Amino acid sequence: MGAPPAYGPLKSGYDRFYGIYGGGTDYFDFNKELPGVPPELSGLIDQDRLDRREGYVTEIFGDEALKAIENAPNDRPFFMSLHFTAPHWPWQGPDDKDVKVGGALTHFDGGSIATYAEMVRSMDEQVGRLLDLLERSGLADNTIVAFTSDNGGERFSDTWPLVGAKTELLEGGIRVPLLMRWPARIAAGSKTDQTAISMDALPTFLAAAGAEPGAGFAPDGMNLAPVLLGAPIVDRELFWRYKALEQAAHRSGPWKYLQINGHEYLFNLAQDQRERANLAAREPARFRAMKERFAAWNADMLPYSILNDSYANKNNGAWVDRY
């Protein structure tokens, strides 16, 4: 959401904010300067001021999440978005305070599968604490809890049976878990084959709460609530683009058009989720139609150069590399 003075969570509708303005942080040394974030705001932020506490950032975020729920008003619903940095770079488990990370959080000379496991385990423990508090408070039955990720895995993660990783439009780079828990309405153990994307969260949660988007602000996503409650799945189209390697993707039902590394593909993900059988030559009409649909969608989007200039101007370069 960018950094102050012009941007930030408190300027985007949140009543309370505790966290960091950047996309990642050292898990112990929170005061390292972050790309695009003013030095005086590089660190843990409590509302709009630096918090100089010490600890492991995953555990700190867990503590603050529990505190927020405990202090939430009893007479109205609440919404909380809890964004753990784990298991993002750098590679530091709860017992790795003495593991030094250089100036870059990417930490190419560190990490291991064991460290990655400890980072995920710590996050899992905080989620468990959160669920336990909802149970003790009598809120669990009618509270929606969703767990997901912002991109596919990288480095030490296991995306089997998918291929690809973060920064790629292969399924391993864009397909992520989505777990939802709503004991009062969603049947335990149920699954759905509905194609979904993170932008569906807004209309879904609004509908579940009996609310609607503001007039003139139609969401880009789809309300998943009917499907979650048992309605048939809905065929839909999704589009992605990523400047690195000039990547493009179009999903329509089980079919996916992909352009990456100068090559083009057509996959049937219902039969081939590893994206190995290129059906472009076997299905030329479908391949051509999906490629044309992507081109039509892309023509309606802002060009990358404008996005880069806009984000550089608004965020001091904070998120330019993400577009």
BASEBA-176132 format. One record per residue (C-alpha): residue number from 1; residue in one letter; x, y, z. Coordinates in pm, 1 decimal, always signed. Layout:
<atoms>
ATOM  num  residu         X         Y         Z
ATOM  NUM       A         X         Y         Z
...
</atoms>
This chain:
<atoms>
ATOM  num  residu         X         Y         Z
ATOM    1       M      +0.0      +0.0      +0.0
ATOM    2       G    +301.5    +226.0     -20.1
ATOM    3       A    +463.8    +436.9    +248.8
ATOM    4       P    +378.8    +768.9    +416.4
ATOM    5       P    +333.3   +1051.9    +386.0
ATOM    6       A    +114.4    +998.8     +79.7
ATOM    7       Y     +28.6    +628.6    +120.0
ATOM    8       G      -8.5    +351.1    +374.2
ATOM    9       P    -266.7    +122.2    +537.9
ATOM   10       L    -407.1    +398.5    +757.9
ATOM   11       K    -478.5    +599.1    +441.2
ATOM   12       S    -646.2    +299.7    +276.3
ATOM   13       G    -928.0    +221.7    +516.9
ATOM   14       Y    -758.4     +38.8    +803.6
ATOM   15       D    -825.3    +161.3   +1158.5
ATOM   16       R    -520.0     -12.3   +1300.9
ATOM   17       F    -181.0     -98.7   +1153.5
ATOM   18       Y    +112.6    -287.9   +1295.1
ATOM   19       G    +380.0    -413.0   +1058.7
ATOM   20       I    +633.8    -301.5    +801.0
ATOM   21       Y    +597.4     -79.5    +495.3
ATOM   22       G    +822.4    -291.6    +273.8
ATOM   23       G    +765.8    -636.3    +128.1
ATOM   24       G   +1007.7    -812.6    +363.6
ATOM   25       T   +1238.3    -762.1    +659.1
ATOM   26       D   +1525.2    -918.0    +848.7
ATOM   27       Y   +1349.7   -1142.9   +1102.2
ATOM   28       F   +1546.0    -992.1   +1392.9
ATOM   29       D   +1706.9    -667.5   +1273.0
ATOM   30       F   +1396.4    -470.0   +1178.2
ATOM   31       N   +1568.3    -135.9   +1136.1
ATOM   32       K   +1752.4    -208.6    +813.0
ATOM   33       E   +1669.6     +41.2    +542.7
ATOM   34       L   +1414.1    -101.0    +296.4
ATOM   35       P   +1404.5     -17.6     -76.5
ATOM   36       G   +1173.9    +277.4    -140.1
ATOM   37       V   +1095.2    +332.7    +229.2
ATOM   38       P   +1227.1    +642.5    +408.9
ATOM   39       P   +1499.7    +543.0    +660.2
ATOM   40       E   +1296.8    +680.2    +949.4
ATOM   41       L   +1014.7    +439.2    +856.1
ATOM   42       S   +1226.8    +126.5    +800.1
ATOM   43       G   +1131.0     -92.6   +1091.2
ATOM   44       L    +829.0    -215.3   +1283.0
ATOM   45       I    +552.4     +42.9   +1269.7
ATOM   46       D    +282.1     +72.6   +1537.0
ATOM   47       Q     +10.9    +284.8   +1376.5
ATOM   48       D    +245.5    +552.6   +1238.8
ATOM   49       R    +541.3    +535.0   +1476.3
ATOM   50       L    +847.3    +312.0   +1496.0
ATOM   51       D    +832.4     +30.8   +1752.5
ATOM   52       R   +1182.0     -49.6   +1876.4
ATOM   53       R   +1098.3    -385.0   +2038.0
ATOM   54       E   +1315.4    -693.5   +1986.8
ATOM   55       G   +1214.9   -1045.9   +1893.9
ATOM   56       Y   +1134.9   -1272.7   +1600.0
ATOM   57       V    +906.1   -1093.7   +1357.0
ATOM   58       T    +673.9   -1391.6   +1294.7
ATOM   59       E    +608.0   -1422.8   +1668.9
ATOM   60       I    +566.0   -1047.7   +1706.8
ATOM   61       F    +301.8   -1041.0   +1432.5
ATOM   62       G    +125.9   -1329.5   +1607.6
ATOM   63       D    +129.2   -1142.5   +1938.8
ATOM   64       E     -11.7    -827.2   +1778.2
ATOM   65       A    -284.8   -1022.1   +1596.3
ATOM   66       L    -405.0   -1178.0   +1920.8
ATOM   67       K    -396.9    -840.4   +2093.9
ATOM   68       A    -605.0    -686.1   +1813.7
ATOM   69       I    -875.8    -951.1   +1846.6
ATOM   70       E    -879.7    -927.8   +2224.8
ATOM   71       N    -927.2    -550.9   +2199.4
ATOM   72       A   -1184.0    -559.7   +1918.9
ATOM   73       P   -1528.1    -415.3   +2004.8
ATOM   74       N   -1780.5    -680.7   +2103.1
ATOM   75       D   -2077.3    -508.6   +1938.3
ATOM   76       R   -1970.9    -527.4   +1574.1
ATOM   77       P   -1777.9    -756.4   +1335.7
ATOM   78       F   -1411.0    -702.5   +1262.6
ATOM   79       F   -1183.1    -763.6    +965.8
ATOM   80       M    -814.0    -833.9   +1005.6
ATOM   81       S    -554.8    -902.4    +736.8
ATOM   82       L    -253.1   -1072.8    +889.2
ATOM   83       H     +46.7   -1074.1    +655.8
ATOM   84       F    +331.6   -1287.5    +786.6
ATOM   85       T    +658.3   -1233.5    +603.8
ATOM   86       A    +741.8   -1602.7    +653.7
ATOM   87       P    +868.4   -1783.4    +458.6
ATOM   88       H    +998.6   -1486.4    +259.6
ATOM   89       W   +1369.4   -1403.8    +238.8
ATOM   90       P   +1597.9   -1387.4    +436.6
ATOM   91       W   +1638.7   -1740.8    +569.7
ATOM   92       Q   +1620.0   -1712.1    +948.6
ATOM   93       G   +1437.0   -1941.9   +1186.2
ATOM   94       P   +1336.2   -1847.8   +1543.2
ATOM   95       D   +1674.7   -1962.1   +1678.5
ATOM   96       D   +1885.3   -1789.1   +1410.1
ATOM   97       K   +1934.8   -1449.1   +1569.8
ATOM   98       D   +2310.0   -1478.2   +1522.1
ATOM   99       V   +2273.2   -1557.8   +1149.5
ATOM  100       K   +2389.8   -1238.3    +984.5
ATOM  101       V   +2232.2   -1116.8    +664.1
ATOM  102       G   +2409.3    -870.3    +437.3
ATOM  103       G   +2264.0    -552.3    +298.9
ATOM  104       A   +2026.4    -741.6     +69.3
ATOM  105       L   +1742.4    -938.9    +221.9
ATOM  106       T   +1775.3   -1193.5     -57.0
ATOM  107       H   +2045.9   -1372.9    +141.3
ATOM  108       F   +2175.2   -1586.1    -147.9
ATOM  109       D   +2450.9   -1739.7     +64.7
ATOM  110       G   +2220.5   -1872.2    +335.8
ATOM  111       G   +1928.4   -2093.3    +414.2
ATOM  112       S   +1845.4   -2462.3    +396.6
ATOM  113       I   +1541.5   -2685.9    +380.3
ATOM  114       A   +1566.0   -2726.2    +758.1
ATOM  115       T   +1567.5   -2348.6    +810.9
ATOM  116       Y   +1273.9   -2309.7    +573.2
ATOM  117       A   +1082.5   -2572.9    +771.7
ATOM  118       E   +1145.0   -2387.5   +1097.2
ATOM  119       M   +1019.8   -2063.0    +944.6
ATOM  120       V    +698.9   -2231.1    +828.1
ATOM  121       R    +660.1   -2409.6   +1162.0
ATOM  122       S    +679.9   -2076.7   +1346.1
ATOM  123       M    +412.6   -1926.5   +1121.9
ATOM  124       D    +194.6   -2234.1   +1171.7
ATOM  125       E    +222.3   -2196.8   +1548.3
ATOM  126       Q    +100.2   -1837.3   +1528.4
ATOM  127       V    -198.2   -1942.7   +1315.4
ATOM  128       G    -274.4   -2206.9   +1577.4
ATOM  129       R    -266.8   -1946.4   +1854.7
ATOM  130       L    -509.3   -1733.9   +1653.7
ATOM  131       L    -754.6   -2020.6   +1601.4
ATOM  132       D    -733.2   -2113.5   +1970.0
ATOM  133       L    -819.0   -1756.0   +2071.3
ATOM  134       L   -1121.7   -1749.4   +1839.1
ATOM  135       E   -1237.0   -2075.3   +1996.2
ATOM  136       R   -1190.9   -1951.6   +2353.0
ATOM  137       S   -1367.6   -1626.2   +2272.7
ATOM  138       G   -1671.5   -1799.7   +2124.7
ATOM  139       L   -1602.8   -1641.0   +1785.2
ATOM  140       A   -1480.8   -1942.4   +1589.3
ATOM  141       D   -1815.2   -2070.9   +1461.8
ATOM  142       N   -1912.0   -1756.6   +1273.3
ATOM  143       T   -1570.4   -1617.1   +1183.6
ATOM  144       I   -1427.5   -1669.2    +835.4
ATOM  145       V   -1056.9   -1754.8    +840.4
ATOM  146       A    -878.4   -1765.7    +505.1
ATOM  147       F    -519.1   -1875.3    +452.9
ATOM  148       T    -344.0   -1815.7    +121.7
ATOM  149       S     -26.3   -1680.1     -39.7
ATOM  150       D     +57.3   -1392.6    -271.1
ATOM  151       N    +262.3   -1600.9    -517.6
ATOM  152       G    +404.4   -1944.6    -580.2
ATOM  153       G    +704.0   -2088.2    -404.3
ATOM  154       E   +1074.6   -2029.5    -457.8
ATOM  155       R   +1418.1   -2130.3    -334.8
ATOM  156       F   +1346.0   -2408.8     -79.6
ATOM  157       S    +973.1   -2456.9    -134.5
ATOM  158       D    +817.5   -2769.4    -284.4
ATOM  159       T    +552.7   -2696.5    -549.0
ATOM  160       W    +513.2   -3056.2    -668.4
ATOM  161       P    +340.5   -3156.6    -892.1
ATOM  162       L    +352.8   -2805.7   -1042.5
ATOM  163       V    +649.9   -2661.2   -1229.3
ATOM  164       G    +780.9   -2307.0   -1218.0
ATOM  165       A    +833.4   -2069.3    -928.6
ATOM  166       K    +772.4   -1713.6    -814.2
ATOM  167       T    +819.3   -1461.0   -1101.0
ATOM  168       E    +699.4   -1718.0   -1357.4
ATOM  169       L    +347.8   -1757.5   -1497.3
ATOM  170       L    +378.6   -2134.2   -1491.3
ATOM  171       E    +141.2   -2288.4   -1236.9
ATOM  172       G    +419.8   -2320.5    -978.8
ATOM  173       G    +453.5   -1943.1    -985.9
ATOM  174       I     +86.4   -1845.8    -962.6
ATOM  175       R    -112.9   -2136.1    -814.6
ATOM  176       V    -126.2   -2117.6    -435.0
ATOM  177       P    -316.4   -2279.5    -147.2
ATOM  178       L    -649.6   -2129.8     -41.0
ATOM  179       L    -793.5   -2269.0    +279.4
ATOM  180       M   -1115.5   -2125.9    +421.7
ATOM  181       R   -1277.3   -2204.2    +754.8
ATOM  182       W   -1630.9   -2093.6    +843.9
ATOM  183       P   -1781.5   -2364.5   +1066.0
ATOM  184       A   -2129.3   -2209.9   +1064.7
ATOM  185       R   -2158.8   -2223.8    +685.3
ATOM  186       I   -1877.2   -2411.6    +507.4
ATOM  187       A   -1884.3   -2789.8    +543.1
ATOM  188       A   -1570.6   -2924.9    +708.0
ATOM  189       G   -1345.8   -3115.8    +469.2
ATOM  190       S   -1520.5   -2985.6    +157.3
ATOM  191       K   -1326.2   -2899.4    -158.5
ATOM  192       T   -1404.6   -2710.1    -475.9
ATOM  193       D   -1255.4   -2701.2    -824.6
ATOM  194       Q   -1361.3   -2338.6    -868.6
ATOM  195       T   -1093.1   -2128.7   -1037.7
ATOM  196       A   -1021.1   -1839.5    -801.4
ATOM  197       I    -777.0   -1550.8    -768.8
ATOM  198       S    -676.9   -1326.5    -478.7
ATOM  199       M    -887.4   -1034.4    -602.3
ATOM  200       D   -1195.1   -1251.1    -528.4
ATOM  201       A   -1140.0   -1191.4    -156.5
ATOM  202       L   -1303.7    -846.4    -153.4
ATOM  203       P   -1641.8    -934.4    -309.2
ATOM  204       T   -1650.3   -1269.2    -126.8
ATOM  205       F   -1597.1   -1125.3    +220.1
ATOM  206       L   -1832.1    -834.2    +155.9
ATOM  207       A   -2107.5   -1072.5     +45.7
ATOM  208       A   -2049.9   -1301.5    +343.5
ATOM  209       A   -2085.6   -1001.4    +574.6
ATOM  210       G   -2405.7    -887.7    +402.2
ATOM  211       A   -2244.2    -582.0    +246.7
ATOM  212       E   -2183.0    -454.5    -105.2
ATOM  213       P   -1899.1    -263.9    -274.6
ATOM  214       G   -1931.8    +112.2    -284.6
ATOM  215       A   -2117.6    +260.7    -578.2
ATOM  216       G   -1882.4    +318.6    -867.7
ATOM  217       F   -1619.3     +79.9    -728.3
ATOM  218       A   -1706.8    -253.1    -884.7
ATOM  219       P   -1446.3    -512.5    -780.2
ATOM  220       D   -1240.1    -697.9   -1037.3
ATOM  221       G   -1291.9   -1027.7    -857.1
ATOM  222       M   -1578.8   -1272.8    -825.0
ATOM  223       N   -1796.9   -1343.8    -522.5
ATOM  224       L   -1703.0   -1699.8    -427.0
ATOM  225       A   -1954.1   -1727.3    -142.0
ATOM  226       P   -2221.6   -1919.9    -338.7
ATOM  227       V   -1966.9   -2179.1    -451.9
ATOM  228       L   -1823.5   -2210.5    -101.4
ATOM  229       L   -2175.4   -2283.8     +24.1
ATOM  230       G   -2241.4   -2553.9    -234.6
ATOM  231       A   -2342.4   -2385.9    -561.8
ATOM  232       P   -2200.1   -2524.1    -889.4
ATOM  233       I   -1862.9   -2391.9   -1003.6
ATOM  234       V   -1855.4   -2110.8   -1258.4
ATOM  235       D   -1641.1   -2106.0   -1572.6
ATOM  236       R   -1442.3   -1785.2   -1596.2
ATOM  237       E   -1149.5   -1616.9   -1765.2
ATOM  238       L    -836.7   -1493.0   -1590.8
ATOM  239       F    -537.0   -1304.1   -1728.1
ATOM  240       W    -181.9   -1245.3   -1610.3
ATOM  241       R    +115.8   -1057.9   -1746.6
ATOM  242       Y    +465.8   -1019.0   -1612.7
ATOM  243       K    +733.7    -809.0   -1774.4
ATOM  244       A   +1022.6   -1033.7   -1676.4
ATOM  245       L   +1080.5   -1268.1   -1970.8
ATOM  246       E    +781.0   -1096.2   -2138.9
ATOM  247       Q    +536.2   -1343.0   -1989.7
ATOM  248       A    +162.5   -1367.9   -2060.7
ATOM  249       A    -108.0   -1611.0   -1952.9
ATOM  250       H    -480.2   -1655.4   -2013.0
ATOM  251       R    -693.4   -1908.9   -1825.9
ATOM  252       S   -1034.9   -2013.2   -1958.4
ATOM  253       G   -1193.3   -2306.8   -1778.9
ATOM  254       P    -928.2   -2582.0   -1774.4
ATOM  255       W    -741.8   -2429.5   -2070.7
ATOM  256       K    -435.4   -2206.7   -2037.6
ATOM  257       Y    -247.1   -2004.5   -2297.1
ATOM  258       L    +109.0   -1928.2   -2187.1
ATOM  259       Q    +386.9   -1716.7   -2337.3
ATOM  260       I    +724.8   -1737.6   -2165.2
ATOM  261       N   +1089.2   -1717.9   -2275.5
ATOM  262       G    +984.3   -1644.5   -2631.3
ATOM  263       H    +775.1   -1962.7   -2659.3
ATOM  264       E    +397.4   -2014.1   -2664.4
ATOM  265       Y    +194.7   -2300.1   -2524.1
ATOM  266       L    -158.5   -2430.6   -2482.1
ATOM  267       F    -225.9   -2658.8   -2187.1
ATOM  268       N    -529.1   -2843.8   -2054.0
ATOM  269       L    -469.4   -2811.5   -1681.2
ATOM  270       A    -744.7   -3059.5   -1594.4
ATOM  271       Q    -535.8   -3329.2   -1764.0
ATOM  272       D    -186.3   -3184.2   -1738.9
ATOM  273       Q    -123.4   -2967.3   -1435.0
ATOM  274       R    +253.5   -3009.0   -1484.5
ATOM  275       E    +222.4   -2817.2   -1813.2
ATOM  276       R    +415.6   -3064.5   -2022.5
ATOM  277       A    +185.7   -3142.1   -2319.0
ATOM  278       N    +176.0   -2840.0   -2552.2
ATOM  279       L    -154.2   -2869.2   -2742.1
ATOM  280       A    -108.4   -2554.1   -2953.7
ATOM  281       A     -63.5   -2751.5   -3277.9
ATOM  282       R    -339.7   -2999.5   -3197.1
ATOM  283       E    -590.3   -2726.1   -3103.4
ATOM  284       P    -496.8   -2438.4   -3339.9
ATOM  285       A    -835.7   -2262.6   -3328.3
ATOM  286       R    -846.0   -2261.3   -2946.4
ATOM  287       F    -481.4   -2154.3   -2926.8
ATOM  288       R    -540.4   -1863.8   -3165.1
ATOM  289       A    -862.3   -1755.5   -2990.6
ATOM  290       M    -704.5   -1753.4   -2644.1
ATOM  291       K    -401.8   -1562.9   -2768.5
ATOM  292       E    -631.1   -1304.4   -2926.3
ATOM  293       R    -836.6   -1275.7   -2605.4
ATOM  294       F    -520.3   -1203.8   -2409.3
ATOM  295       A    -416.4    -938.4   -2661.1
ATOM  296       A    -758.7    -772.0   -2634.2
ATOM  297       W    -741.4    -770.5   -2253.8
ATOM  298       N    -382.5    -645.9   -2251.7
ATOM  299       A    -471.4    -359.8   -2486.8
ATOM  300       D    -710.5    -231.7   -2220.0
ATOM  301       M    -441.7    -227.7   -1950.4
ATOM  302       L    -189.3     +43.9   -1872.7
ATOM  303       P    +146.6     -12.3   -2043.6
ATOM  304       Y    +430.9    -121.3   -1819.1
ATOM  305       S    +624.9    +200.8   -1870.6
ATOM  306       I    +337.6    +402.0   -1721.9
ATOM  307       L    +305.9    +166.0   -1425.4
ATOM  308       N    +676.8    +183.9   -1354.2
ATOM  309       D    +684.3    +564.0   -1372.2
ATOM  310       S    +371.3    +591.5   -1158.1
ATOM  311       Y    +496.1    +363.1    -883.1
ATOM  312       A    +840.0    +522.0    -884.1
ATOM  313       N    +688.9    +866.8    -837.5
ATOM  314       K    +437.4    +763.9    -571.3
ATOM  315       N    +647.6    +522.7    -368.6
ATOM  316       N   +1004.7    +642.2    -421.6
ATOM  317       G   +1067.1    +330.1    -628.6
ATOM  318       A    +933.4     +94.0    -363.1
ATOM  319       W    +752.9    -154.2    -587.0
ATOM  320       V    +886.2     -80.2    -933.9
ATOM  321       D   +1053.3    -420.9    -960.4
ATOM  322       R    +722.7    -597.7    -903.9
ATOM  323       Y    +575.5    -479.5   -1232.5
</atoms>
